[in-house]
Amino acid sequence: MITDNNKKLAQWAMDYALKNGCQAAKLVLYSNSNASFELRDAKMDKLQQASESGLSISLYVDGKYGSYSTNRLDKKELESFIRNGIESTRYLAEDEARVLPDSSRYYKGGKPDLQLFDDKFYNLNPDDKVAIARAAAEEVLGKDERIISVGSSYSDGEEASYRLTSNGFEGESKSTWFSVSADVAVKGEGEARPSSYWYDSAMFYDKLIKSGIGTKALERVLKKLGQRKAASGKYTMIVDPMNAGQLLSPLLSALYGSALQQKSSFLLNKLNTKVGSDKLNLMDEPHLIGARGARYFDNEGVATERRQIFENGTLKTYFIDTYNSKKMGVEPTISSPSLLILQPGNKDLDGLVADVQKGILVTGFNGGNSNKSTGDFSYGIEGFLIENGKLVQPVNEMNVTGNMITLWSSLVAVGNDPRLSSSWRIPSLVFEGVDFSGS
């Protein structure tokens, strides 16, 4: 929680910096707290509680730039902290690209509350939180003699920030989150010890799904029994909504100004170029009320807006902050996306599987990497072999390889099942002709 007194202290700190040698400054006051209750076989294993508050300030001094943080929010302490920061900044090299955004780009206020904060956060009883984690474990314990261990947890937290810039931005944001999870390990064939998990999260306590979490985790791990490699070859690949973001992440990373400016992006010079199939329609929807990721301004104070990222496979925007826009000599857009929504199709995961004759459903990625300069990737996977529209065999210890542009150009179907509790609402994805290596 950020109080009015803390805001006044932040405003004083900004004025003090400007009076003592800064030509410009930006400041963030932040306050975070979280708690987690972790159980092992329904018995308390670990309790963690943490809270943190502090102030970070970026100083623009004689064409030079420095950024400094402290958690000592006392005027006397801040005076020497800011003075020392200004003196330290004077030793740095000049960087003419380090400037504040044009003030015309700032969020000016006046829009409705995004409703990201649950006041119930302060009134929850720790015993009730432990009971939720214990209930998740008790859904599993004793249900199958092959169970080795059951982990379950309940976590929640709040985040708040207050931002100021010396050229006219002032903005505040706060949010809460709640989460419950379960993980189950079982005895498999020989030395195999497969495990799986399930979780739910929400921004509001009353929207958190608190039952069925352990049951789902057990169901998922039992399906893994008998995992083995499938034959190497080209398969239709379906990726479930728990893991679809893993394939989107390299695509997004290639759109950032930092990667473009360093010429380490496989999507460099690809603006308004088709790089994916017609099924690739991705929007940034920052103003959805009550949705994780929603915001009216980015970390620079720049106003967010609805933005098409990919339209029918064509790249429509990059994420270029003020600094990289100056370095590259191009117009800035926004520093990062807020709430990503991939346009869904009309079938759920079962419906997508039913349409595939020979394929692999990926339900987990186990290591691997993607080359940010070329887009070439290799990931370890686990999941299920699909034959004639049915899951016939759990698989693991296989690799999927390819190139990101080739992969997204082979996207043939999108599910209707994104996880709405995530800021990345990415449904199940279906790709044709993907290379898998196994036995």
PyMOL commands that set and color helices and strands:
alter all, ss='L'
color gray80, all
select helices_A, chain A and resi 4-19+75-89+103-105+119-123+126-138+205-207+213-222+244-253+257-261+322-328+349-354+404-409
alter helices_A, ss='H'
color red, helices_A
select strands_A, chain A and resi 24-40+43-61+64-70+147-165+170-186+195-202+233-239+282-284+307-311+314-315+340-342+358-370+376-387+390-403+411-414+424-425+429-437
alter strands_A, ss='S'
color yellow, strands_A
deselect
rebuild
show_as cartoon
